[in-house]
Amino acid sequence: MNNKIYKMSFSKVYSLLIAKAEKKGRTRDEMDEITCWLTGYSKEQIDEFLIKDIEYGEFFLNAPQLNENRKKITGKICGIRVEEIEEPLMQEIRYLDKLVDELAKGKSLDKILRK
């Protein structure tokens, strides 16, 4: 676990993801909804992590219930296909990046959440 992003502050990374979504007219609530869907955390737990601040990698490693449908998330993030990322923790992180990209591009929540 030597990747720099794993050691980054959850609150710092999450704030950047929220800013990206908001810049495209989406909301923090939508951001929380996709994060809860992906990880199984509640909104209250996410709020807690923003205050007590954990490492970003830890956030994913301790996720209570990773959504089965996350395997349906496909496409490229930073030029790499998310479905082909071999390192499990990095793949989970990139799934959230991909969902945020879809949110920022204006996709409906139903499509983003693979309903």
Buried (B, 14 or more C-beta within 10 A) or exposed (E): EEEEBBEBBBBEBBEEBBEBBBEEEBEBEBBBBBBBBBBEBEEEBBEEBBEEEBBBBBBBBEBEEBBEEBEEBEEEBEEEEBBEBEEEBBBBBBBBBBBBBBBBEEBEBEEBBBE
